[in-house]
Amino acid sequence: MNYTVTSCLPSQSGSLAVYGSHVTITDGAGVVVTGGGSGIGRAIAHRLADGAAARVVVNDIDPAAAALVAAEIGGYAVSGDAATAAGVRELIAAAREHLGEIDVYCANAGIGAGTGPDTPEDVWQRVWEVNTMAHVRASRELLPAWLGRGRGTFVVTASAAGLLTMLGSAPYSVTKHAAVAYAEWLAATYAHRGLSVHCICPQGVRTQMLTDSGRAGDIVLKDTAIEPEQVADALWDAMAEDRFLVLPHPEVRDYYLLRAGDTSKWLRGMSRLQQRIEEEGPSS
């Protein structure tokens, strides 16, 4: 497995893009994709296997789904919970045994659950474990080897909700904001030591999670929803260009700038959307 690695300072051009290590994936990378049994994870596994001849370990909590995708791409299935500390350790150990080295880790598994402050404590905790702590635990296991050899790629599947918000689900919005913040911290802290970080922030994607998102998803996300393969293509482009933010919906950049530049105006717009959700009632 070969890498091109060139250390650089952050861009001074005002771009949101190039920030660091310029790690370029080439043929034969050892890749792990969590939540790889369906949706975005399945699409990423296919894209990296097809585009870079990557050797892909497909993880999913559903053993049959992981095995099916692994069979489709000539990969290796490792089922299990990629959120708990023990589950992450077991996955990375199994992946290293199969691959030798892990070059790219796609922390893709995520869940949507809960509504507002009344969401039960155990649901809040589970969403926090899967959407945020899974990234922390994976990086804890991976960083010593990556920093030792001066290269490694960590991909966080966050959400546009992590840059903006997602009406209807406080746990999802809060934990995706935390996922983005952690990805930013990793990039800022370790880019000069060869770590490349990519943070995927799509809006609606045609997966089961969108189907389950209710009226808020229908109003905010459904009309502009894209296929999982488009997300995987956006990640591929970002990896080639060494961009931190992966925005499969380019308009998210404008929303993000509005939120930063005039937060009160942005919140008024979101409040109007919330009122519309309440007026139209639950999905049929």
FENZI-V499312 format. One record per residue. RES is the residue in one letter. SS is DSSP state (H for helix, E for strand, C for the rest). PSI is psi in degrees with one decimal (none if undefined). BURIAL is # if it has 9 or more other C-alpha atoms within 8 Angstrom, else .. Layout:
RES/SS/PSI/BURIAL
RES/SS/PSI/BURIAL
//
This chain:
M/C/124.2/.
N/C/146.5/.
Y/C/149.3/#
T/E/121.7/.
V/C/120.4/#
T/C/117.8/.
S/C/139.1/#
C/C/164.8/#
L/C/159.4/.
P/C/149.0/.
S/C/140.6/#
Q/C/9.0/.
S/C/-4.2/.
G/C/1.0/.
S/C/148.7/.
L/C/2.3/.
A/C/-88.6/#
V/E/131.0/#
Y/C/-11.6/#
G/C/-107.9/#
S/C/-13.2/#
H/C/53.6/#
V/C/122.0/#
T/E/123.0/#
I/C/138.0/#
T/C/-179.1/#
D/C/141.5/#
G/C/13.0/#
A/C/145.7/#
G/E/116.3/#
V/E/141.0/#
V/E/133.5/#
V/E/115.1/#
T/C/154.3/#
G/C/33.0/#
G/C/2.8/#
G/C/-8.7/#
S/C/171.7/#
G/H/-136.4/#
I/H/-41.0/#
G/H/-44.8/#
R/H/-43.8/#
A/H/-39.9/#
I/H/-43.8/#
A/H/-45.5/#
H/H/-43.6/#
R/H/-42.9/#
L/H/-35.7/#
A/H/-40.9/#
D/H/-41.5/#
G/H/-28.6/.
A/H/10.8/#
A/C/35.2/#
A/C/148.8/#
R/E/109.0/#
V/E/127.7/#
V/E/120.4/#
V/E/117.0/#
N/E/141.1/#
D/E/152.4/#
I/C/-19.0/#
D/C/107.8/#
P/H/-39.5/#
A/H/-39.7/.
A/H/-43.3/#
A/H/-43.4/#
A/H/-39.1/#
L/H/-47.7/#
V/H/-41.0/#
A/H/-40.6/#
A/H/-36.6/#
E/H/-34.1/.
I/H/3.1/#
G/C/33.6/.
G/C/-161.7/#
Y/E/124.5/#
A/E/133.7/#
V/E/106.0/#
S/E/160.2/#
G/C/171.3/#
D/C/110.8/#
A/C/23.8/#
A/C/-39.4/#
T/C/156.4/#
A/H/-44.4/.
A/H/-41.1/.
G/H/-40.5/#
V/H/-44.7/#
R/H/-43.8/#
E/H/-41.7/.
L/H/-47.7/#
I/H/-37.0/#
A/H/-44.4/.
A/H/-39.5/#
A/H/-41.5/#
R/H/-38.2/#
E/H/-37.1/.
H/H/-42.9/.
L/H/-25.9/#
G/C/-68.9/.
E/C/145.6/.
I/C/118.2/#
D/C/-36.2/#
V/E/127.5/#
Y/E/116.9/#
C/E/101.0/#
A/E/83.1/#
N/C/-26.2/#
A/C/136.6/#
G/C/159.1/#
I/C/155.0/#
G/C/126.1/#
A/C/156.6/#
G/C/170.0/#
T/C/-84.0/#
G/C/-150.6/#
P/C/-23.0/.
D/C/-2.6/.
T/C/131.9/#
P/C/150.0/.
E/H/-40.0/.
D/H/-30.2/.
V/H/-45.4/#
W/H/-46.2/#
Q/H/-41.4/.
R/H/-41.3/.
V/H/-40.3/#
W/H/-43.9/#
E/H/-47.1/#
V/H/-45.0/#
N/H/-18.9/#
T/H/-58.9/#
M/H/-24.6/#
A/H/-38.1/#
H/H/-42.3/#
V/H/-46.4/#
R/H/-38.3/#
A/H/-45.0/#
S/H/-34.2/#
R/H/-39.3/.
E/H/-33.0/#
L/H/-33.2/.
L/H/-42.0/.
P/H/-45.5/.
A/H/-42.3/.
W/H/-45.3/#
L/H/-32.3/#
G/H/-36.6/.
R/H/-6.0/.
G/C/24.0/#
R/C/151.4/#
G/E/153.0/#
T/E/126.3/#
F/E/122.0/#
V/E/123.0/#
V/E/119.3/#
T/E/101.2/#
A/C/-120.3/#
S/C/156.3/#
A/H/-24.1/#
A/H/-24.8/#
G/H/-15.4/#
L/C/-27.1/#
L/C/-104.6/#
T/C/170.3/.
M/C/109.2/#
L/C/140.2/.
G/C/-17.3/.
S/C/97.3/#
A/H/-44.4/#
P/H/-41.0/#
Y/H/-47.5/#
S/H/-46.2/#
V/H/-45.3/#
T/H/-28.8/#
K/H/-33.8/#
H/H/-42.7/#
A/H/-37.5/#
A/H/-43.0/#
V/H/-44.9/#
A/H/-39.8/.
Y/H/-40.0/#
A/H/-43.3/#
E/H/-43.6/.
W/H/-44.2/.
L/H/-45.8/#
A/H/-45.1/#
A/H/-33.0/.
T/H/-33.9/.
Y/H/1.4/#
A/H/-40.8/#
H/H/-9.3/#
R/H/14.1/#
G/C/4.0/#
L/E/128.6/#
S/E/128.9/#
V/E/134.3/#
H/E/131.4/#
C/E/111.3/#
I/E/123.8/#
C/C/71.8/#
P/C/162.5/#
Q/C/-130.9/#
G/C/134.4/#
V/E/137.6/#
R/C/81.6/#
T/C/178.2/#
Q/H/-31.6/.
M/H/-38.8/#
L/H/-42.3/#
T/H/-36.7/#
D/C/0.3/.
S/C/-3.9/#
G/H/-156.9/#
R/H/-37.3/#
A/H/-43.3/#
G/H/-39.3/#
D/H/-43.5/#
I/H/-42.3/#
V/H/-33.5/.
L/C/-30.7/#
K/H/-43.1/#
D/H/-28.2/.
T/H/14.5/.
A/C/146.1/#
I/E/172.7/#
E/C/152.6/#
P/H/-33.5/#
E/H/-29.6/#
Q/H/-32.9/#
V/H/-44.2/#
A/H/-39.2/#
D/H/-39.5/#
A/H/-39.5/#
L/H/-45.0/#
W/H/-46.2/#
D/H/-41.9/.
A/H/-37.8/#
M/H/-40.4/#
A/H/-33.7/.
E/H/-1.4/.
D/C/49.6/#
R/E/137.1/#
F/C/-58.9/#
L/E/129.3/#
V/E/109.9/#
L/C/87.4/#
P/C/-25.9/#
H/C/99.5/.
P/C/-26.4/.
E/H/-18.5/.
V/H/-32.8/#
R/H/-42.6/.
D/H/-41.0/.
Y/H/-39.7/#
Y/H/-42.0/#
L/H/-39.1/.
L/H/-44.6/#
R/H/-42.3/#
A/H/-38.0/.
G/H/-32.1/.
D/C/76.2/.
T/H/-37.8/#
S/H/-42.5/.
K/H/-43.9/.
W/H/-42.6/#
L/H/-35.6/#
R/H/-40.6/.
G/H/-41.5/.
M/H/-35.9/#
S/H/-38.4/.
R/H/-39.8/.
L/H/-40.5/#
Q/H/-41.3/#
Q/H/-39.4/.
R/H/-40.7/.
I/H/-45.5/#
E/H/-37.7/.
E/H/-36.4/.
E/H/-14.6/.
G/C/-177.5/.
P/C/159.0/.
S/C/148.5/.
S/C/none/.
//
